[in-house]
Protein backbone atom coordinates (compact mmCIF):
# COMPACT_ATOMS: atom_id res chain seq x y z
CA UNK A 1 0.00 0.00 0.00
CA UNK A 2 2.87 2.37 0.85
CA UNK A 3 4.60 1.60 -2.45
CA UNK A 4 1.37 2.19 -4.39
CA UNK A 5 0.81 5.53 -2.61
CA UNK A 6 4.37 6.58 -3.39
CA UNK A 7 4.01 5.66 -7.05
CA UNK A 8 0.72 7.56 -7.31
CA UNK A 9 2.28 10.61 -5.65
CA UNK A 10 5.18 10.60 -8.12
CA UNK A 11 2.79 10.31 -11.07
CA UNK A 12 0.58 13.10 -9.71
CA UNK A 13 3.56 15.40 -9.07
CA UNK A 14 4.98 14.78 -12.53
CA UNK A 15 1.70 15.59 -14.22
CA UNK A 16 1.34 18.80 -12.19
CA UNK A 17 4.86 19.86 -13.13
CA UNK A 18 4.18 19.23 -16.82
CA UNK A 19 1.04 21.33 -16.62
CA UNK A 20 3.15 24.36 -15.82
CA UNK A 21 5.62 24.01 -18.70
CA UNK A 22 3.53 26.11 -21.13
CA UNK A 23 2.33 28.51 -18.43
CA UNK A 24 4.54 31.43 -19.45
CA UNK A 25 3.14 31.28 -22.95
CA UNK A 26 -0.51 30.92 -22.02
CA UNK A 27 -1.36 34.34 -20.63
CA UNK A 28 -4.40 35.94 -22.21
CA UNK A 29 -3.55 36.44 -25.86
CA UNK A 30 -3.64 40.16 -26.47
CA UNK A 31 -3.17 42.58 -29.32
CA UNK A 32 0.50 43.23 -29.95
CA UNK A 33 2.47 45.86 -31.79
CA UNK A 34 4.83 44.51 -34.44
CA UNK A 35 8.16 45.86 -35.73
CA UNK A 36 7.70 48.90 -37.93
CA UNK A 37 4.08 49.43 -36.88
CA UNK A 38 2.97 52.96 -36.04
CA UNK A 39 1.55 53.46 -32.53
CA UNK A 40 -2.25 53.72 -32.31
CA UNK A 41 -3.85 57.12 -32.85
CA UNK A 42 -5.56 58.48 -29.74
CA UNK A 43 -8.88 59.93 -30.90
CA UNK A 44 -11.10 62.29 -28.82
CA UNK A 45 -13.91 59.80 -28.31
CA UNK A 46 -15.50 57.87 -25.47
CA UNK A 47 -15.85 54.16 -26.30
CA UNK A 48 -18.09 51.93 -24.21
CA UNK A 49 -17.65 48.19 -24.64
CA UNK A 50 -14.76 45.71 -24.72
CA UNK A 51 -15.27 44.44 -28.25
CA UNK A 52 -15.57 47.96 -29.63
CA UNK A 53 -12.29 49.01 -28.04
CA UNK A 54 -10.59 45.78 -29.13
CA UNK A 55 -11.55 46.21 -32.79
CA UNK A 56 -10.64 49.92 -32.77
CA UNK A 57 -7.21 49.06 -31.40
CA UNK A 58 -6.63 46.61 -34.24
CA UNK A 59 -7.61 49.37 -36.65
CA UNK A 60 -4.94 51.61 -35.14
CA UNK A 61 -7.10 53.75 -32.87
CA UNK A 62 -7.47 54.04 -29.10
CA UNK A 63 -10.10 56.17 -27.36
CA UNK A 64 -9.34 59.11 -25.13
CA UNK A 65 -11.67 57.56 -22.55
CA UNK A 66 -13.39 54.20 -22.31
CA UNK A 67 -15.65 51.95 -20.27
CA UNK A 68 -14.77 48.25 -20.33
CA UNK A 69 -14.90 45.12 -18.18
CA UNK A 70 -11.44 45.72 -16.77
CA UNK A 71 -11.76 42.91 -14.22
CA UNK A 72 -11.73 40.22 -16.92
CA UNK A 73 -9.92 41.87 -19.82
CA UNK A 74 -6.23 42.13 -19.04
CA UNK A 75 -5.27 44.05 -22.17
CA UNK A 76 -8.03 46.56 -21.51
CA UNK A 77 -6.43 47.32 -18.16
CA UNK A 78 -3.10 47.75 -19.93
CA UNK A 79 -4.64 50.33 -22.26
CA UNK A 80 -6.13 52.12 -19.29
CA UNK A 81 -2.76 52.33 -17.57
CA UNK A 82 -0.87 53.50 -20.63
CA UNK A 83 -3.10 55.26 -23.13
CA UNK A 84 -6.74 55.81 -22.19
CA UNK A 85 -8.75 57.10 -19.26
CA UNK A 86 -10.88 54.30 -17.85
CA UNK A 87 -14.27 55.47 -16.62
CA UNK A 88 -15.29 52.24 -14.92
CA UNK A 89 -17.26 49.26 -16.18
CA UNK A 90 -20.49 49.77 -18.16
CA UNK A 91 -22.55 49.29 -15.01
CA UNK A 92 -20.47 51.70 -12.92
CA UNK A 93 -21.02 54.60 -15.35
CA UNK A 94 -24.79 54.07 -15.22
CA UNK A 95 -25.65 52.80 -11.74
CA UNK A 96 -22.75 53.96 -9.55
CA UNK A 97 -21.76 57.28 -11.12
CA UNK A 98 -24.33 58.27 -13.77
CA UNK A 99 -22.62 61.63 -14.23
CA UNK A 100 -19.30 60.03 -15.14
CA UNK A 101 -19.66 60.26 -18.91
CA UNK A 102 -21.47 63.65 -18.98
CA UNK A 103 -18.83 65.03 -16.61
CA UNK A 104 -16.03 63.68 -18.78
CA UNK A 105 -17.62 65.36 -21.81
CA UNK A 106 -17.94 68.67 -19.99
CA UNK A 107 -14.35 68.60 -18.77
CA UNK A 108 -12.71 67.59 -22.04
CA UNK A 109 -12.77 68.23 -25.78
CA UNK A 110 -14.52 64.91 -26.47
CA UNK A 111 -17.64 65.32 -28.54
CA UNK A 112 -18.31 61.72 -29.63
CA UNK A 113 -19.51 58.66 -27.74
CA UNK A 114 -19.50 55.21 -29.35
CA UNK A 115 -21.51 52.53 -27.55
CA UNK A 116 -21.34 48.80 -28.21
CA UNK A 117 -24.51 46.79 -28.71
CA UNK A 118 -23.96 43.07 -28.21
CA UNK A 119 -26.92 40.89 -27.19
CA UNK A 120 -25.97 39.27 -23.89
CA UNK A 121 -22.96 41.58 -23.59
CA UNK A 122 -21.95 40.09 -20.22
CA UNK A 123 -23.20 36.59 -19.46
CA UNK A 124 -21.86 36.63 -15.93
CA UNK A 125 -23.11 40.10 -14.95
CA UNK A 126 -26.04 41.09 -17.23
CA UNK A 127 -26.33 44.50 -15.58
CA UNK A 128 -23.12 45.50 -17.33
CA UNK A 129 -24.80 46.32 -20.63
CA UNK A 130 -23.36 49.34 -22.48
CA UNK A 131 -26.77 50.05 -24.01
CA UNK A 132 -28.04 51.11 -20.58
CA UNK A 133 -26.03 54.28 -21.12
CA UNK A 134 -28.10 55.35 -24.15
CA UNK A 135 -31.21 56.67 -22.34
CA UNK A 136 -29.00 58.33 -19.73
CA UNK A 137 -27.17 60.29 -22.43
CA UNK A 138 -30.40 61.07 -24.27
CA UNK A 139 -31.59 62.82 -21.11
CA UNK A 140 -28.30 64.57 -20.43
CA UNK A 141 -28.06 68.34 -20.86
CA UNK A 142 -24.32 67.97 -21.45
CA UNK A 143 -24.87 65.96 -24.63
CA UNK A 144 -27.33 68.48 -26.05
CA UNK A 145 -25.49 71.61 -24.89
CA UNK A 146 -22.12 70.46 -26.21
CA UNK A 147 -23.41 68.99 -29.46
CA UNK A 148 -22.12 65.50 -28.64
CA UNK A 149 -22.90 62.72 -31.13
CA UNK A 150 -23.87 59.34 -29.67
CA UNK A 151 -23.57 56.37 -32.02
CA UNK A 152 -24.24 52.66 -31.47
CA UNK A 153 -21.93 49.99 -32.90
CA UNK A 154 -23.94 46.86 -33.59
CA UNK A 155 -22.31 43.46 -33.03
CA UNK A 156 -25.62 41.61 -33.25
CA UNK A 157 -25.03 40.63 -36.88
CA UNK A 158 -21.52 39.32 -36.26
CA UNK A 159 -17.96 40.53 -35.92
CA UNK A 160 -17.27 41.33 -39.60
CA UNK A 161 -20.14 43.85 -40.02
CA UNK A 162 -19.15 45.47 -36.73
CA UNK A 163 -15.55 45.82 -37.88
CA UNK A 164 -16.73 47.59 -41.03
CA UNK A 165 -19.02 49.90 -39.05
CA UNK A 166 -16.23 50.79 -36.65
CA UNK A 167 -13.89 51.39 -39.57
CA UNK A 168 -16.34 53.90 -41.00
CA UNK A 169 -16.83 55.67 -37.67
CA UNK A 170 -13.12 56.12 -36.96
CA UNK A 171 -12.04 56.72 -40.57
CA UNK A 172 -10.33 53.38 -41.10
CA UNK A 173 -12.43 51.82 -43.87
CA UNK A 174 -9.53 50.27 -45.80
CA UNK A 175 -7.95 48.92 -42.64
CA UNK A 176 -11.33 47.49 -41.67
CA UNK A 177 -11.61 45.47 -44.89
CA UNK A 178 -8.10 44.11 -44.35
CA UNK A 179 -8.94 43.20 -40.75
CA UNK A 180 -12.15 41.44 -41.81
CA UNK A 181 -10.22 39.35 -44.33
CA UNK A 182 -7.58 38.40 -41.78
CA UNK A 183 -10.10 37.66 -39.03
CA UNK A 184 -12.26 35.45 -41.24
CA UNK A 185 -9.27 33.55 -42.63
CA UNK A 186 -7.88 32.99 -39.12
CA UNK A 187 -11.27 31.82 -37.84
CA UNK A 188 -11.69 29.40 -40.74
CA UNK A 189 -8.22 27.97 -40.13
CA UNK A 190 -8.92 27.58 -36.40
CA UNK A 191 -12.18 25.76 -37.06
CA UNK A 192 -10.46 23.48 -39.56
CA UNK A 193 -7.98 22.47 -36.84
CA UNK A 194 -10.66 21.51 -34.31
CA UNK A 195 -10.45 17.95 -32.96
CA UNK A 196 -13.62 15.98 -32.31
CA UNK A 197 -14.11 14.57 -28.83
CA UNK A 198 -15.81 11.29 -28.11
CA UNK A 199 -19.35 11.78 -26.73
CA UNK A 200 -19.33 12.43 -23.01
CA UNK A 201 -15.73 13.63 -22.79
CA UNK A 202 -15.65 15.95 -19.77
CA UNK A 203 -13.56 18.99 -18.89
CA UNK A 204 -13.20 21.00 -15.70
CA UNK A 205 -11.80 24.53 -16.06
CA UNK A 206 -9.93 25.77 -13.01
CA UNK A 207 -9.25 29.52 -12.97
CA UNK A 208 -6.40 30.55 -10.72
CA UNK A 209 -6.04 33.89 -8.93
CA UNK A 210 -2.79 34.88 -7.21
CA UNK A 211 -2.60 37.70 -4.67
CA UNK A 212 0.78 39.39 -4.70
CA UNK A 213 0.14 41.12 -1.38
CA UNK A 214 -0.44 37.90 0.54
CA UNK A 215 1.19 35.29 -1.67
CA UNK A 216 -2.01 33.26 -1.49
CA UNK A 217 -3.65 31.53 -4.41
CA UNK A 218 -7.35 30.94 -5.03
CA UNK A 219 -9.24 28.80 -7.52
CA UNK A 220 -12.61 29.32 -9.19
CA UNK A 221 -14.34 26.69 -11.32
CA UNK A 222 -15.90 27.90 -14.55
CA UNK A 223 -19.51 26.72 -14.67
CA UNK A 224 -21.44 25.42 -17.70
CA UNK A 225 -23.27 27.96 -19.84
CA UNK A 226 -20.51 30.54 -19.93
CA UNK A 227 -18.08 31.79 -22.53
CA UNK A 228 -15.82 28.72 -22.46
CA UNK A 229 -18.72 26.43 -23.36
CA UNK A 230 -19.87 28.45 -26.37
CA UNK A 231 -16.54 29.53 -27.78
CA UNK A 232 -14.16 26.72 -26.84
CA UNK A 233 -15.70 23.49 -25.56
CA UNK A 234 -18.80 23.02 -27.70
CA UNK A 235 -16.93 23.45 -31.01
CA UNK A 236 -14.87 20.37 -30.01
CA UNK A 237 -17.78 18.38 -28.60
CA UNK A 238 -16.55 18.68 -25.00
CA UNK A 239 -18.77 18.81 -21.90
CA UNK A 240 -18.15 21.19 -19.00
CA UNK A 241 -18.39 19.15 -15.78
CA UNK A 242 -17.81 22.09 -13.46
CA UNK A 243 -21.32 22.00 -12.02
CA UNK A 244 -20.23 19.04 -9.92
CA UNK A 245 -18.64 21.57 -7.56
CA UNK A 246 -21.99 23.30 -7.01
CA UNK A 247 -23.62 19.92 -6.40
CA UNK A 248 -20.91 19.32 -3.79
CA UNK A 249 -21.88 22.54 -2.00
CA UNK A 250 -19.76 25.28 -3.58
CA UNK A 251 -21.44 28.66 -4.05
CA UNK A 252 -22.13 29.80 -7.61
CA UNK A 253 -21.33 33.43 -8.37
CA UNK A 254 -21.07 35.25 -11.69
CA UNK A 255 -20.50 32.09 -13.72
CA UNK A 256 -18.03 30.45 -11.35
CA UNK A 257 -18.13 28.01 -8.46
CA UNK A 258 -16.29 29.63 -5.55
CA UNK A 259 -14.51 26.82 -3.78
CA UNK A 260 -11.80 26.44 -1.19
CA UNK A 261 -11.27 22.77 -1.96
CA UNK A 262 -10.68 20.76 -5.12
CA UNK A 263 -11.77 17.52 -3.40
CA UNK A 264 -14.91 17.18 -5.62
CA UNK A 265 -12.64 16.40 -8.58
CA UNK A 266 -12.20 12.90 -7.16
CA UNK A 267 -15.93 12.28 -7.67
CA UNK A 268 -16.34 14.27 -10.91
CA UNK A 269 -13.51 12.33 -12.60
CA UNK A 270 -12.94 14.75 -15.51
CA UNK A 271 -11.14 13.52 -18.62
CA UNK A 272 -9.34 16.84 -19.05
CA UNK A 273 -8.31 19.61 -16.65
CA UNK A 274 -7.72 23.09 -18.05
CA UNK A 275 -5.88 25.66 -15.95
CA UNK A 276 -6.56 29.31 -16.78
CA UNK A 277 -5.49 32.55 -15.16
CA UNK A 278 -2.60 32.01 -12.74
CA UNK A 279 -1.87 28.35 -13.38
CA UNK A 280 0.55 28.12 -10.47
CA UNK A 281 -2.24 29.02 -8.05
CA UNK A 282 -4.24 26.07 -9.42
CA UNK A 283 -1.23 23.75 -9.29
CA UNK A 284 -0.67 24.48 -5.61
CA UNK A 285 -4.29 23.61 -4.79
CA UNK A 286 -4.09 20.43 -6.87
CA UNK A 287 -0.93 19.31 -5.12
CA UNK A 288 -2.56 19.94 -1.73
CA UNK A 289 -5.65 17.98 -2.74
CA UNK A 290 -3.54 15.15 -4.14
CA UNK A 291 -1.52 14.93 -0.93
CA UNK A 292 -4.73 14.58 1.09
CA UNK A 293 -6.39 12.05 -1.20
CA UNK A 294 -4.28 9.45 -3.05
CA UNK A 295 -7.32 8.71 -5.25
CA UNK A 296 -6.56 11.96 -7.09
CA UNK A 297 -3.93 10.03 -9.05
CA UNK A 298 -6.77 7.94 -10.53
CA UNK A 299 -8.66 10.92 -11.95
CA UNK A 300 -8.55 10.32 -15.73
CA UNK A 301 -7.17 13.79 -16.50
CA UNK A 302 -4.29 13.26 -14.06
CA UNK A 303 -3.67 9.60 -14.83
CA UNK A 304 -3.52 10.38 -18.58
CA UNK A 305 -1.48 13.56 -18.24
CA UNK A 306 -4.36 15.63 -19.67
CA UNK A 307 -3.72 18.74 -17.55
CA UNK A 308 -3.14 21.88 -19.62
CA UNK A 309 -2.56 25.60 -18.97
CA UNK A 310 -4.52 27.56 -21.58
CA UNK A 311 -5.73 31.15 -22.09
CA UNK A 312 -9.19 32.02 -20.83
CA UNK A 313 -11.68 33.67 -23.19
CA UNK A 314 -14.51 35.96 -22.10
CA UNK A 315 -15.37 37.49 -25.50
CA UNK A 316 -13.63 40.79 -24.89
CA UNK A 317 -10.67 40.45 -27.25
CA UNK A 318 -12.78 39.30 -30.21
CA UNK A 319 -10.04 39.72 -32.80
CA UNK A 320 -7.83 37.33 -30.82
CA UNK A 321 -10.59 34.69 -30.61
CA UNK A 322 -9.36 32.62 -33.59
CA UNK A 323 -5.89 32.43 -32.00
CA UNK A 324 -7.34 31.36 -28.65
CA UNK A 325 -9.58 28.73 -30.29
CA UNK A 326 -6.66 27.36 -32.29
CA UNK A 327 -4.50 27.25 -29.18
CA UNK A 328 -7.10 25.12 -27.39
CA UNK A 329 -7.59 22.92 -30.45
CA UNK A 330 -3.88 22.23 -30.98
CA UNK A 331 -3.27 21.60 -27.27
CA UNK A 332 -6.25 19.30 -26.71
CA UNK A 333 -5.84 17.39 -29.99
CA UNK A 334 -3.46 14.80 -28.49
CA UNK A 335 -5.59 14.33 -25.35
CA UNK A 336 -8.62 13.66 -27.55
CA UNK A 337 -6.81 11.07 -29.63
CA UNK A 338 -7.36 13.09 -32.78
CA UNK A 339 -3.77 13.69 -33.87
N, C-alpha and C positions, 0 to 999 in steps of 0.2 A: 504493500500500500504506500509506504514511504517512497519507494523507487518510482511508482506510478505518479505520485504527486509531484515529485521532483521533475520528472520528464514533462508533465503537463505545464509546470511553471516555466520551464525553459522554452517550450513551444510558444506559450502565451507571451513571454517576454520578447522573444524573437519577432513575433508577428507585430507587437506594439512598436518595436524599434523600426521595423520596415515601414510601418505606416507613416513614420515621420520623415523618411528620406525625401519625399517630394514636397515637404511642407513649405520650404522657402519659396518654391515656385508656384504655390497654389493660393496665394493671396488673391483677393478679388481682382479679376482682370479689369483693368481700367484703361481709359484712353491715354495714349502716350504720344509725346512729341518725337518725331524722327529727325535724323540729321538733315540739315538744310531747310527744315520747315520753319515758316514764319510763326511767331507767337500769335495766339488768338487776339482778335480785335475786341476791345472792351467797348460795347455799345451802351448808350444811355437808355436802358430798358429794364423794367422789372419782369423777370420770368418766374412763373409759378408752376412747378411740376418737374419731377426728376427727369422724365423722358424728354421733355422739351429742352431742358438745359443740356442733357447728354447729346442730343442731336445737334443743337446749336454749336456745342463745342467741337464736334466733328466737322462742322461746316466752317470752323475758324472764328467763331464768335463766342464771347462770354458776356453775361449780363452785368450791368453795374450793381444790381441787387437781385436777390433771388429767394424763393421759398421752396425748400426741398425736404425730403425725409432724411435729414442728416444722420439720424441714428442708425440707419441701415445701409446708407450709400457712402462708402468710404471716400470715393473720389469726389463726391459732392462736398464733403467736409474739407478736402484738400483745396478745392476751388475757393471755398469760403475763407480759408486761412490765407490764401495767396492772392486772389484776384477779385473776388466779389463779396459784397456785403450780404450776409445771410440774415434774413428777416425772421427766421423761425420756420417751423413746419407749416403746411397748409391749414392745419387746424389752429395753430397758435395765432396766426394772423387774422383769424376770423373770430374765434371764441375767447382767446386769452387777451389779445391786444388788437381789437378791431380797427384801431386808428393807426396801426403800424404802417400799412401801405399808404394811406392818405398822407400821413405825416412824412413819410419818406419822399413822396411826390412834392409836398410843400417845401421841404428843406433841400431839394436837389434840383438839377436841371432835367430830370427824367420826365418825359411826357408820353411814354408808351408803357402799357402793361400787356404782356402776353400770358394767357392762362391755358394750361393743358386740360383737355377733356378726354379722359380715358374711363370708360365704364368699369366700375370696380377698381378705381385707382389704387386703393390700398385694401387688400384682402384681410389684413390683420387688424387694421384700425380704420374702418369705413368712414369715420368722422373726418379723416384727413383727405377730403375731396377738394381739389383746387377750385372746382366750379362753385363752391359755397361762397367764394369771394365775389362772384359776379354781382349778385343783388346788393351786396354791401357797397361796391364801387358805384353801382348805378344810383345809389342814394347819397353818395358822397358829394358834398359841395366842392371839395378839392378837385375832383375829376372834372366837374363842369367849369369851375372858375379858371382852372389852368389849361383847359382844352386838351386833356389827356385822352388818348385813344386806347380803348380796351378791346383786345382781339382774342378770340378763342382758337386754339390749335387743336384740331380734332384727330385723335388717334383711334376713333371708333371703327374706321374703315381699314385699319392696318398701319404698319410702320411706314411703308413706302409713300402712300399719299401724305402722311404727316411730314415726312422729310421734305417733300416737294413744297408743301404749304409753308413750312418753316423757312425753306430756302427763299421763297418769295418775300416773306415778311422781313427777313434780315438781309436781303439783297445778295443772295448766294445761290441763284437759280442753277447756274452751270455746275457748281460744286454739289448741289443737291442731286442732280441727275447722276453724277459720278458716284456719289455715296449710295444712292439707290442701287446702282448696278453692282457695286462692291458688296453691299449688304445682302442682296438677293443671291449673288453667286456664293458667298460664304455660307449662307443659310442652306442653300441647296447641297453644298458639299458636306456640311455637317450632318444633314439628314441622311445623305447617302452613306455616311460612315456609321450610322446607328446599328448596334447589335440588337438581336431579338432575344429577349429572355424567355425561358420556359415558363408556362403558366404557373402562377403562384410563387414566383421568386420574390422574396421579401428583402426590403432594405430598411434600416434604421439610420436616420440622419442625426448626428450628434453635433450640436453647435457649441463650440468652446468660447468662453469669455475669460480673459486674463486681466486682473486688476494690478496695475503696476504699483499702486500705493501700498497694497497689502501683500502682494505676491501670491494671492489666492487665485484659484481657477474655479470656474463654474461651468456647468453643462446644461444646455436646454435641448429638448428633443423636438425636432420639427414634426408637426402633426399633419395627418392627411388633409387634403383639400387646399393646401397652400401653393405657393409658387413652384416649389420643387416638384410637386406632383405633375402640374400642368406642363411645365417647361422642360423638365429633365427626366422624371421617372416614367411617366406615361408614354412618351415617344419610344421608350425601349421595352415597354411591357412590364415594368417593375411595379411592385406594390409596396406602398409605404406602411410599415408595421408599427409606426410610432405610437399609435393610439393604445398599444398595450401598456404604456406607462400611465396613461390616464385610468385605465381599468385597474391598474395596481395601486391607484390612490393619488397620483401626482396631479397637481392643479394645472388646468389648461388656461393659458393667458396669451392673447394676441398671436394665436397660431402655433404656440409652443407648449410643451409640457415642462413645467418648472420642477425639476427634481434634484434632490440632494444625493440620490443613490442610483447607480446603474444596475442594481441587483435584478430588476425585471428582465434584463436582457437574457438571463439564464432560462426564463420561461418563454420569452418571445422567440428565441432561436432564429434570429435573422440570418439570411444567406449572405448579406453584404452589410458592412458598416461603412458609412461615409462620415468623415470628420470635416466639418467646416469651421470657419472662424479661426480661433487660436487652437490649432490641433494639439499642441502640447498640453493645454488645459484638459482636453478630452483624454489624452493618453494617461495623464496622471490619475484621473478618476477610474479609467479602465484597469490600470495596474492595481489600484487599491481594491477594486471589486474582485479582480482575479485572485488577489492574495487571500481575500476572505472566503472565496468560494471556488474550489478547484474545478467545479463543473463548468466554469467559464471557458476552460480550454476545449470543451466539447461543443460550444456554440459554433454552428457551421461557418460563420464568417471568420471566426478566429482559427478554427481547425484548418480551414482551407486557405488561410492567408488573404482573405478578401476584405481587408481593412485599408481604406484609401483616404488620403487627405485631398479634398477637392474644393474649388471655389463655390461659395454660395451664390444663389441668384434670386433677387427679389424684384426683378423687372424694373429696375431703375436705369441701369446702363444698357439700354436696348440695343445699341449698335454693337456692343460686345457679346450679345447673346449667342450668336453663332459660334464664337470662339469658346464660350463656356460650355455649350452643348457638345461641341466636338471634343473638348477636354474630357467631359464625363464619358462620352462614347468610347474614346480611345482607351481610357483608363479601365473602364468596366468590361471591355470586350473580352479580355482574357478570362476574367472571373465568370463571365456568362458562357464560356465555351464556344465563342463565336469568332475565333481568330483564324 
